[in-house]
Amino acid sequence: MLRRLSFWGKDDKDKELRQLTRTVRKTMQTQKREVKGISDIVFTVGKKEYNDFKAENESRRASGESYFVRVKNDIGSKEKMIVIWKKVSSEKEEFLTDLRLASTQPNHGHFFFGDKEGYRLVVHPEMRGIAAADPTLCLWFKKELNTKSRFISDIRVSYTKDDHIDLARKNFEMLPLCLSNFSLGYANIWILWASSQIVRLTDSDHIEKELRDYTAMLDKNPDDQILSKMVDQCKFRLREAQLAEEDHAKDIPGDDLTYTREFLALKSSELDKMRSVFRKSIDFDRDDRISVEDYCMFVREPLSMSPFIRQIFALSAAPTTNNKIGKPYPIKNNAPVMNIGATLKATAVFCMLSSSDLMKFIFAWYDAKGYGVIDNQLFLDLMAMFHPRHRDDVVVRAMKEVDLPVGGKMPFDKFESDCKKFPHLLYPAFRVQEKMRQRFFGPRWWKQKLGRYTEAKELLEQEKQKEQELEDIERKQRYIVSEELKNESMELFEIRKRRRKKRR
């Protein structure tokens, strides 16, 4: 175990805080942590209303107020233009968590009244079916403040088969009813689900494994069109994930040791101590390479925890070899092998997770697509890995009291509440983190570092709030100036017009 650090002076603490502030800023930029979702939807009917709403919307946007964005395809006909507008917000309390299509006619087969169930109505006066040719479409949406792990981040409209395929490949989910049921065209509305509370990992490995499984199934059933579509969808998602990883890699140091030093704001002596632990306590054969099993032995965990340890290394999300970005770790007998940089980096990132972040990390491991839900069976598989023989009576009693959701899917808020109610369920994960902290620097050092990290994030939030306030003031000033210039131009135009009349 490492010796305790000597007392830092004020200058050292200020330097540490500045470095951690830079780390937090870089992390927030590369991971794009500002989550945005749809907070409101409206309809416009007819070209005149469309143009008026568009002008009003542009004015609100110029003045720095919240505004709507037009959904790409309209849903009306040549005679009557109907456009859907969406408002995007970063306020999580305003996110839409459910959306249903319905008819405004009580005797219609798809009539729905959602007031009693907490839904809010979106309807247009000219879409109530009063005239024979009027559409009868309305939308009901819900904002559940207590269930924010899954929300609607985008909405699209499809007409053609190509639109359908493209949206399906991008993980959009089609609402079940065709718009022709409501006297509109043959189109469909699609929504994209997202999650705000889940720590997202670099998921190209998950998608690549999924692609291999689907491809193997397709080889056995080459005429299966559903499997063929699933393979195409996985290929598209894999490419998107790889591009995201490349963008992320551009903003982080190519050397894992450099990343670790910057991430934790370490002094040279501290980094040397981490190297010393690696060489003396993990890498016994002195070849600068270790396996997942070696790390299990280091933290004194059974080999049944190897999948979880392997996922800890995936959390660092920066596979590098010889200081070059984008190349995988060397593979031997299909087992990943980590060098000293990758090992210390994964250790640093995992030890800096708070208890809530650790729960999100575990959930995200099984929620590969980021929908905010996992299958009940996956939850049971996770418990089987953490508690292979259920030798702990407390765990056995807790599992008997956990009520699995009836629909077969467990959302994050249910997972989080159950794990908080029965902390023994995830105890092995917290035990691994505590052992890692104990072997590197000790719990007291990590507690102090987490406190500094929190302080750095608060400073950044204050800085961001001040920048937003200044930006809002500048927007309003630009809007006032533009309006003044517009009025001056109108006055000049009127003066010239009067002069021309006098000359005549």
Secondary structure, 3 states (H helix, E strand, C coil): CCCCCCCCCHHHHHHHHHHHHHHHHHHHHHHCCCCCEEEEEEEEECHHHHHHHHHHHHHHHHCCCCCEEECCCCCCCCCCCEEEEEEEECCHHHCCCEEEEEECCCCCCCECCCHHHCCEEECCHHHCCCCCCCCCEEEEEECCCCCCCCEEEEEEEECCHHHHHHHHHCCCEECCCCHHHHCCCCCEEEEEEECCCCCCCCCHHHHHHHHHHHHHHHHHCCCCHHHHHHHHHHHHHHHHHHHHHHHHHHCCCCCHHHHHHHHHCCCHHHHHHHHHHHHHHHCCCCCCEEEHHHHHHHCCCCHHHHHHHHHHHHHHCCCEECCEECCCCCEECCEEEEEHHHHHHHHHHHHCCCHHHHHHHHHHHHCCCCCCEEEHHHHHHHHHHHCCCCCCHHHHHHHHHCCCCCCCEEEHHHHHHHHHHCHHHHHHHHHHHHHHHHHCCCHHHHHHHHHHHHHHHHHHHHHHHHHHHHHHHHHHHHHHHHHHHHHHHHHHHHHHHHHHHHHC
